[in-house]
Amino acid sequence: MNLRISLGGDIIQYLGAVGLLKALQEFEGSESNNDFFEIHCCGFSCIPAVLWQYDASTAYMRISKMWQEAFKIFKSVSNPSLSSIGSSITLLYNVQKKIKNQEEDTKGNAKLREFIQKWVPEFEITDNFKVKVHAFNMAQKKEEILTGNSIDVISRALTYPIDFSPIDDYLSLAWVFGIPEGDGIIYIDWLNSFIPQRASDYLLLSTFSRTVKFIKDRSNRAKFSTSIQVFDSKNFSVISNRFYLAGKKMVESLTV
């Protein structure tokens, strides 16, 4: 039996999901439980998920080393707060512009790909790969599971419209549906504490409210769902430990 474990991925703190994977590995330690879980990721959670499945022994160290660089590359989504992300009225304009001009934004997307090539090994992600990487196909207007070259797959799954244009018409699923469907769902809850004060805040909140509704609907359909609060957004060890504890709680609930 495979239980689908789904993760969000709209902010870089999802790199800490490597802690969840550790919790799952501890349960699957016995041979009889080796294929109990199947990971469904989107956005930033796909980096730890793919790295863990590729080589669990080096994944945590690799992510801890990339952590500080990620804050420099992905500044717009480094602080889990709508007040920070929406500090400028130009945000919504930037989102619209990036989506429309995907073929022109070669510099930004090249920077994204360079980061992925540095930290993600190049290999073939097949249909049999235990991690399922989700992205949104804008041309087909539907959610897809990606296969192929690992660099290409992660690039398509990671691109988000504040800083990058869609790659090959693909956009991070985290910015559309929030999270894939799953039996177990874990996501970072960073939207509920936002109190709009400016006109731009209300525009931003309305933009994200649709995604929040999808997350709630999919969470309600799951057998287990939990959210993680991130107070120290730059402390990798603390965030990964929160994912680990959430993973232990989820395993206990789903395997009773």
Phi and psi in degrees as a GROMACS rama.xvg file:
@    title "Ramachandran Plot"
@    xaxis  label "Phi"
@    yaxis  label "Psi"
@TYPE xy
-112.605  120.165  ASN-2
-94.4443  131.643  LEU-3
-81.5456  119.967  ARG-4
-106.793  118.695  ILE-5
-113.021  142.077  SER-6
-127.168  145.364  LEU-7
-76.713  -169.382  GLY-8
-178.157  27.8288  GLY-9
-84.3748  -13.7455  ASP-10
-131.418  159.712  ILE-11
-71.1688  -14.417  ILE-12
-62.6832  -14.8026  GLN-13
-68.3186  -10.3267  TYR-14
-60.2958  -26.7397  LEU-15
-69.6483  -4.86154  GLY-16
-63.1993  -8.02075  ALA-17
-58.3386  -27.8667  VAL-18
-64.8934  -39.8502  GLY-19
-60.6078  -43.2354  LEU-20
-64.2686  -32.3601  LEU-21
-63.5097  -42.3594  LYS-22
-64.0206  -39.8972  ALA-23
-67.2587  -38.0391  LEU-24
-64.0074  -38.1937  GLN-25
-61.802  -38.9008  GLU-26
-71.6958  -38.4244  PHE-27
-84.9226  10.9756  GLU-28
-58.5452  -34.3898  GLY-29
-80.4586  149.213  SER-30
-60.4882  -32.1405  GLU-31
-68.7071  -22.9185  SER-32
-104.607  14.5054  ASN-33
-60.0011  -33.1724  ASN-34
-117.542  35.6928  ASP-35
-73.3193  -37.5469  PHE-36
-113.39  148.226  PHE-37
-126.524  125.315  GLU-38
-90.3567  129.076  ILE-39
-117.958  116.308  HIS-40
-121.502  166.105  CYS-41
-150.342  153.796  CYS-42
57.2836  -136.378  GLY-43
-66.6103  -25.1944  PHE-44
-67.5906  -16.5154  SER-45
-71.0971  -25.0762  CYS-46
-65.5252  -55.611  ILE-47
-64.3446  -34.6873  PRO-48
-64.2395  -46.8322  ALA-49
-68.6714  -42.9655  VAL-50
-63.2068  -38.6755  LEU-51
-66.8724  -42.8792  TRP-52
-68.5662  -31.7503  GLN-53
-71.5469  -45.9505  TYR-54
-160.602  94.1688  ASP-55
-61.409  -28.268  ALA-56
-70.1784  -22.0389  SER-57
-115.136  -5.47375  THR-58
-62.1155  -47.3586  ALA-59
-61.9894  -45.7968  TYR-60
-64.2621  -40.5708  MET-61
-62.8707  -43.2965  ARG-62
-70.7111  -38.7648  ILE-63
-62.2705  -31.1771  SER-64
-76.441  -34.3991  LYS-65
-80.6474  -13.5811  MET-66
-53.1384  -53.481  TRP-67
-66.0887  -37.6504  GLN-68
-66.0498  -35.4539  GLU-69
-60.9939  -36.0971  ALA-70
-66.3359  -27.9179  PHE-71
-81.4647  -36.8341  LYS-72
-78.1953  -39.482  ILE-73
-112.806  55.0278  PHE-74
-59.2954  -38.3289  LYS-75
-64.5687  -25.2928  SER-76
-120.248  29.4589  VAL-77
-92.5513  -20.8752  SER-78
-113.02  109.212  ASN-79
-71.5635  73.8588  PRO-80
-156.337  126.43  SER-81
-64.7004  -31.342  LEU-82
-64.5807  -31.8359  SER-83
-79.6513  -47.857  SER-84
-62.8905  -37.6572  ILE-85
-97.5989  31.3597  GLY-86
-66.9457  -16.3688  SER-87
-127.054  141.774  SER-88
-65.3517  -16.7038  ILE-89
-75.1397  -7.72026  THR-90
-56.8461  -52.7827  LEU-91
-63.6433  -34.8408  LEU-92
-64.3448  -42.0214  TYR-93
-62.8605  -41.2545  ASN-94
-59.2253  -49.0674  VAL-95
-62.8645  -42.4988  GLN-96
-65.2173  -43.2619  LYS-97
-62.6238  -39.4171  LYS-98
-67.6054  -38.637  ILE-99
-74.864  -32.6529  LYS-100
-109.487  43.4629  ASN-101
-62.8747  -32.4722  GLN-102
-75.6572  -21.29  GLU-103
-89.884  -21.656  GLU-104
-88.0842  62.3647  ASP-105
-75.9795  -33.2357  THR-106
-66.1666  -49.2373  LYS-107
-63.8146  -43.7716  GLY-108
-70.0656  -30.1221  ASN-109
-65.9806  -36.4743  ALA-110
-65.5959  -40.5232  LYS-111
-63.2677  -47.4639  LEU-112
-64.6223  -36.7502  ARG-113
-61.7952  -40.6325  GLU-114
-63.3704  -44.7317  PHE-115
-66.0356  -41.7281  ILE-116
-63.3574  -30.9871  GLN-117
-70.7661  -36.4663  LYS-118
-110.898  -17.8432  TRP-119
-109.703  122.827  VAL-120
-61.3129  148.6  PRO-121
-91.2871  119.632  GLU-122
-157.243  175.605  PHE-123
-94.9003  123.733  GLU-124
-94.2245  113.946  ILE-125
-104.634  177.515  THR-126
-63.2913  -23.5374  ASP-127
-86.4269  -5.42053  ASN-128
-63.5218  132.652  PHE-129
-67.8222  -23.607  LYS-130
-94.5881  127.381  VAL-131
-105.24  116.307  LYS-132
-93.9005  118.277  VAL-133
-100.477  143.758  HIS-134
-148.3  167.278  ALA-135
-105.67  122.237  PHE-136
-86.8575  108.975  ASN-137
-70.9254  -33.5668  MET-138
-66.5862  -41.895  ALA-139
-90.5972  -11.1181  GLN-140
56.6281  48.0837  LYS-141
-153.339  161.298  LYS-142
-79.7893  138.329  GLU-143
-135.332  153.802  GLU-144
-98.9906  124.822  ILE-145
-93.8205  144.404  LEU-146
-133.402  166.201  THR-147
122.478  -157.404  GLY-148
-58.9668  130.739  ASN-149
-58.769  -37.358  SER-150
-65.6865  -44.6681  ILE-151
-65.3538  -42.2886  ASP-152
-63.1852  -49.1299  VAL-153
-66.0037  -37.8776  ILE-154
-60.1843  -45.1743  SER-155
-67.7923  -37.4553  ARG-156
-74.7968  -25.183  ALA-157
-91.5851  -27.4056  LEU-158
-60.5352  129.609  THR-159
-128.202  149.378  TYR-160
-77.1225  -4.7826  PRO-161
-71.1938  -44.5674  ILE-162
-111.706  -20.5426  ASP-163
-133.608  152.856  PHE-164
-86.785  155.766  SER-165
-56.4184  145.197  PRO-166
-106.558  119.831  ILE-167
54.9877  35.847  ASP-168
73.1708  11.8298  ASP-169
-102.529  143.364  TYR-170
-133.075  150.594  LEU-171
-55.5266  127.004  SER-172
-62.455  -27.0563  LEU-173
-60.7692  -25.6264  ALA-174
-94.9001  5.64719  TRP-175
-119.933  -64.1904  VAL-176
-102.682  -5.84118  PHE-177
84.5425  -42.8035  GLY-178
-166.012  147.374  ILE-179
-70.681  160.587  PRO-180
-62.9704  150.683  GLU-181
-168.13  160.813  GLY-182
-74.1615  -36.534  ASP-183
-124.047  131.535  GLY-184
-126.496  131.387  ILE-185
-131.192  128.509  ILE-186
-145.201  159.113  TYR-187
-89.194  121.362  ILE-188
-93.2222  100.102  ASP-189
-123.051  6.21451  TRP-190
-99.6863  -29.0574  LEU-191
-65.2872  -26.5099  ASN-192
-85.0725  -0.16362  SER-193
-77.9896  125.998  PHE-194
-113.534  108.874  ILE-195
-66.3793  138.322  PRO-196
-126.194  -28.4982  GLN-197
-111.416  165.492  ARG-198
-59.8049  -39.4049  ALA-199
-64.5346  -30.1387  SER-200
-64.127  -41.2266  ASP-201
-67.8124  -37.4802  TYR-202
-62.7972  -43.2036  LEU-203
-66.0194  -43.2662  LEU-204
-63.0088  -39.5947  LEU-205
-66.2039  -33.1085  SER-206
-66.0329  -41.4324  THR-207
-83.26  -19.4387  PHE-208
-62.5013  -32.4364  SER-209
-64.7651  -43.2381  ARG-210
-64.8871  -40.6598  THR-211
-59.8257  -39.4029  VAL-212
-64.1203  -41.3631  LYS-213
-61.5789  -41.7709  PHE-214
-61.0753  -44.9509  ILE-215
-64.6018  -42.3943  LYS-216
-63.7827  -43.6978  ASP-217
-71.1122  -33.3007  ARG-218
-66.5359  -38.9252  SER-219
-66.4033  -28.8796  ASN-220
-83.7019  -14.5632  ARG-221
-76.5178  157.188  ALA-222
-73.1433  -29.3112  LYS-223
-148.173  136.806  PHE-224
-147.34  145.272  SER-225
-150.613  153.915  THR-226
-114.536  155.533  SER-227
-114.981  133.26  ILE-228
-94.4776  133.657  GLN-229
-115.41  108.242  VAL-230
-100.072  -38.3037  PHE-231
-105.465  85.9242  ASP-232
-70.2022  -11.7148  SER-233
-109.121  4.00885  LYS-234
-96.617  98.8999  ASN-235
-61.2877  -44.0526  PHE-236
-64.8355  -37.9653  SER-237
-67.8446  -44.0625  VAL-238
-66.4189  -44.4972  ILE-239
-64.3948  -33.2138  SER-240
-68.7613  -35.4581  ASN-241
-64.2502  -40.0974  ARG-242
-65.046  -38.541  PHE-243
-61.4011  -47.5198  TYR-244
-65.1321  -39.1821  LEU-245
-64.3784  -37.5281  ALA-246
-65.5943  -40.8598  GLY-247
-61.7378  -42.7706  LYS-248
-63.1285  -40.9566  LYS-249
-67.0294  -43.2771  MET-250
-59.1345  -44.0632  VAL-251
-60.61  -39.4712  GLU-252
-72.976  -40.2121  SER-253
-85.013  -14.6581  LEU-254
-112.117  14.5046  THR-255
